[in-house]
Amino acid sequence: MVRIAAVAGAFGRDLDFDLQRVATLIEHARRDGAGILVLPDAALGGYLADLRNPGPESLPPALAVDDAHVRKVVALAAEMVVCFGFCEADGDHRYNSALCVTGDGVLGRHRKVHQPAGESMAYAAGDGFAAFDTPVGRVGMLIDYDKTFPEAARALAVDGAEVIAALSAWPTSITNRAPRMAQDRQARLFDLYDQARAAENQVVLASSNLTGSLGGLRFLGQAKVVGPGGDILARTWSKAGIAIAEVDVAAEVATARRVLNHLAERKPEAYG
C-alpha cells in the first residue's frame, strides 16, 4: 500500500516563497504518511501570466536542473517521492518541465510536449514520454495540455507506468468565462481527462494543479487521485489542499486488468 498525494496550491514568481510552501506541503504529506507527493506544474516560479502574448519580461525565472532551488527540493524530499514543475533552462532554450525526485536525486524528468496557443512563444517543446522506476513503483509524468492527448498517457502505460503524475497549471476558460467554477468548460474537461486517462490505461493517476490567479489567468485547483477504473478516490475541489488516497497500486491495476486488459488487447496494426 502507498499513500498518494496530489496538491492544489498557489505558486508565483517569488522562489523563496515557493520553496517555503513546498517545504510546508512536504511536511504535511509526510505527517499523513504519503509515499509520493505530486506538486503542480510551475511550483517553482509560477506559470505564464498571459497565454496570448507572453512577453519576455513576464516569464518565470528559468532554472537549470542543478540550480540551488531544485537541489533544495531534492533535500526536502528525503525518503519521499516528490514530483514538481518549473521553468527549465537548458542553453538558449526554456522548457516547461517536471522533475521526480527523492533525497537521492532525480528519478525522472519530463519536458511538456503539447503546447496550447501562445506557449510556444515562451517554451521549447519536449519530444517524448518515458516512465521510470521509483521507490513507490513505475511512474510517468504529464504536464498540462499533454493529458488532453490519449497517446501521451498511453505511451507511459505501454512503458510500464502504473502511476501517472499529471502536473498542471490549468486555468478556467479564457474565451468563454462562466459565472461559477462548476459551469466552466475547462473545469469539466480537467476532470474528464483525469478520469478518462486513468480508466482507458487502467492506471492510478495523481492530478495536481495551481489555484489562485496570475496575470489574466485564474487556475482551477481540482487536485485528485483517480483509480484504474476511473473512480475519484480523493479530491480537493477548487480550493487549495492535498488530496490523499491509500492505494495498493499493483493489486488495483491487476484487478482492473483481470478480465479486460486494455493494453494487452490493443490492435496497433488497425490504427493506421
C-alpha positions in Angstrom: 0.0 0.0 0.0 1.1 3.5 -0.7 -0.4 6.9 0.1 -0.6 9.0 -3.0 -0.9 12.8 -2.5 -1.8 15.4 -5.1 -1.6 19.2 -4.4 -3.8 22.1 -5.3 -2.0 25.3 -4.4 -0.8 28.8 -5.4 2.8 29.4 -6.6 4.2 32.5 -8.1 7.4 34.3 -9.1 9.0 34.5 -5.6 11.2 31.4 -5.5 11.9 31.7 -1.8 8.1 31.8 -1.0 7.6 28.9 -3.3 10.2 26.8 -1.6 8.7 27.6 1.8 5.3 26.4 0.6 6.9 23.3 -0.9 8.5 22.6 2.4 5.2 23.0 4.2 3.4 20.7 1.8 6.1 18.0 2.0 5.9 18.3 5.8 2.1 17.9 5.8 2.3 15.0 3.3 5.0 13.3 5.4 2.9 13.7 8.5 0.0 12.0 6.7 2.2 9.1 5.5 2.4 9.9 1.8 4.9 7.9 -0.2 4.6 10.1 -3.3 3.6 13.8 -3.5 2.7 15.4 -6.8 3.0 19.2 -6.7 1.6 21.4 -9.5 3.3 22.5 -12.7 5.3 25.7 -12.2 5.6 25.1 -8.4 8.9 26.9 -8.6 8.5 30.3 -10.2 4.8 30.2 -11.3 3.3 29.8 -14.7 2.8 32.2 -17.6 0.7 35.3 -16.8 -0.6 35.6 -20.4 -1.2 32.8 -22.9 -2.0 35.1 -25.8 1.2 37.1 -25.7 3.7 36.0 -23.1 6.2 38.9 -23.1 9.9 38.1 -22.2 9.7 40.5 -19.2 6.9 38.5 -17.6 8.3 34.9 -17.9 9.0 32.7 -14.9 12.6 32.5 -13.7 14.5 29.8 -15.7 16.4 27.3 -13.5 18.9 24.7 -14.5 18.3 21.2 -13.2 21.3 21.6 -10.8 20.1 25.0 -9.6 20.2 25.6 -5.8 16.4 25.9 -5.6 16.0 22.5 -7.3 18.6 20.9 -5.0 16.6 22.3 -2.1 13.5 20.4 -3.2 15.6 17.2 -3.5 16.9 17.7 0.0 13.3 18.4 1.4 12.0 15.2 -0.3 14.3 12.9 1.6 12.7 9.5 1.6 9.5 10.7 -0.2 9.0 10.7 -4.0 8.2 14.3 -5.0 7.1 15.5 -8.5 7.2 19.2 -9.2 7.2 21.6 -12.2 9.4 24.5 -13.1 10.8 26.5 -16.0 13.9 24.7 -17.0 16.9 26.5 -18.6 19.0 24.4 -21.0 21.4 26.5 -23.0 19.4 29.0 -25.0 16.1 27.1 -24.5 13.4 27.2 -21.9 11.2 24.2 -21.2 8.0 23.7 -19.2 9.5 20.8 -17.2 8.7 18.4 -14.3 11.2 16.5 -12.2 10.5 13.5 -10.0 13.0 13.3 -7.1 13.9 11.8 -3.8 16.6 12.8 -1.5 19.0 10.6 -3.5 18.5 12.8 -6.6 16.5 13.0 -9.8 14.5 9.8 -10.7 12.8 11.2 -13.9 12.3 14.3 -16.0 9.6 15.3 -18.5 9.5 18.3 -20.8 6.0 19.3 -21.8 5.3 18.1 -25.4 1.9 19.6 -26.3 1.7 23.4 -26.2 -1.5 25.5 -26.2 -1.6 28.6 -28.4 0.9 31.1 -27.2 3.1 28.8 -25.0 5.4 28.1 -27.9 6.5 31.7 -27.8 7.8 31.1 -24.3 8.9 27.5 -24.2 10.5 24.9 -26.5 8.6 21.6 -26.7 9.7 18.3 -25.4 9.8 15.3 -27.7 8.7 12.2 -25.8 7.2 10.3 -22.9 9.0 7.8 -20.8 8.3 6.0 -17.5 10.9 5.5 -14.8 11.3 3.4 -11.6 10.8 4.9 -8.2 10.5 3.5 -4.6 6.7 3.5 -5.0 6.7 1.8 -8.4 7.0 2.7 -12.0 5.8 6.3 -12.7 5.3 8.5 -15.7 4.6 12.3 -15.9 2.4 14.5 -18.0 2.3 18.3 -17.9 -0.9 20.4 -18.5 -2.1 20.0 -22.1 -0.3 16.7 -22.5 -3.2 14.9 -20.8 -5.6 16.1 -23.5 -4.0 13.7 -25.9 -4.7 10.0 -25.2 -1.5 8.9 -26.9 0.6 10.7 -24.2 -0.7 8.7 -21.3 -0.9 5.5 -23.4 2.8 5.8 -24.2 3.6 6.0 -20.5 1.3 3.0 -19.7 2.9 1.0 -22.5 6.3 1.8 -21.0 5.1 0.2 -17.8 3.9 3.2 -15.7 1.3 2.1 -13.2 1.1 5.6 -11.6 0.8 8.7 -13.8 1.6 12.1 -12.2 -0.3 14.8 -14.2 1.1 18.2 -13.1 -0.9 21.2 -14.2 -1.2 24.9 -14.3 -4.7 24.6 -15.8 -6.8 27.8 -15.9 -10.5 28.4 -16.3 -11.7 29.1 -19.9 -10.1 32.1 -21.4 -12.6 32.5 -24.3 -15.9 31.7 -22.6 -15.8 32.6 -18.9 -18.5 31.1 -16.7 -20.0 32.8 -13.7 -19.3 29.8 -11.5 -16.4 27.3 -11.5 -18.7 24.3 -11.7 -20.1 25.7 -15.0 -16.7 26.3 -16.5 -15.9 24.3 -19.6 -12.2 23.8 -18.7 -13.2 22.7 -15.2 -15.3 19.9 -16.7 -12.6 18.9 -19.2 -10.0 18.8 -16.5 -11.9 16.2 -14.5 -13.0 14.3 -17.6 -9.4 13.9 -18.9 -8.2 12.8 -15.4 -10.8 10.1 -15.2 -10.5 9.0 -18.9 -6.7 8.7 -18.9 -6.8 6.6 -15.7 -9.6 4.3 -16.9 -8.5 3.8 -20.5 -5.0 2.8 -19.4 -6.1 1.1 -16.1 -3.6 3.0 -14.0 -3.6 5.3 -11.0 -3.5 9.0 -11.8 -2.4 11.7 -9.4 -3.5 15.1 -10.8 -2.2 18.3 -9.3 -3.0 21.9 -10.3 -2.4 25.5 -9.4 -5.0 27.7 -7.6 -5.4 31.4 -7.4 -4.7 33.9 -10.2 -1.7 35.1 -12.2 -2.0 37.9 -14.7 -5.2 37.2 -16.7 -5.3 33.5 -15.7 -7.5 32.0 -12.9 -6.5 28.5 -12.0 -8.9 25.6 -11.3 -7.4 23.6 -8.4 -9.3 20.3 -8.5 -6.4 18.1 -7.5 -7.3 14.5 -7.2 -6.3 10.8 -7.1 -8.1 8.6 -9.6 -8.2 4.8 -9.5 -7.6 2.5 -12.5 -11.4 2.2 -13.0 -11.7 6.0 -13.4 -13.2 6.5 -9.9 -12.1 9.5 -8.0 -10.5 8.3 -4.7 -9.7 11.7 -3.2 -10.0 15.3 -4.3 -9.7 19.0 -3.2 -12.4 20.5 -5.4 -11.4 24.1 -6.3 -9.7 25.0 -3.0 -6.1 24.7 -2.1 -5.2 21.5 -0.3 -3.8 17.9 -0.6 -5.9 15.0 -1.9 -4.6 11.8 -0.4 -5.6 8.2 -1.1 -4.1 5.0 0.1 -3.8 2.6 -2.8 -2.3 -0.9 -3.3 -1.3 0.1 -6.8 -0.2 -3.3 -8.1 -3.3 -5.0 -6.8 -5.7 -2.4 -8.1 -4.1 -2.3 -11.5 -4.1 -6.1 -11.7 -7.8 -6.2 -10.6 -8.8 -3.7 -13.3 -7.0 -5.7 -16.0 -8.1 -9.1 -14.8 -11.0 -9.5 -17.4 -10.5 -6.6 -19.8 -6.8 -5.8 -20.2 -6.8 -2.7 -22.4 -3.0 -2.7 -23.1 -2.8 -6.4 -24.0 -5.9 -6.2 -26.2 -4.8 -3.2 -28.4 -4.7 -3.7 -32.1 -2.0 -1.3 -33.2 -2.0 -2.6 -36.8 -5.6 -1.4 -37.2 -5.0 2.2 -36.0 -3.2 3.4 -39.2 
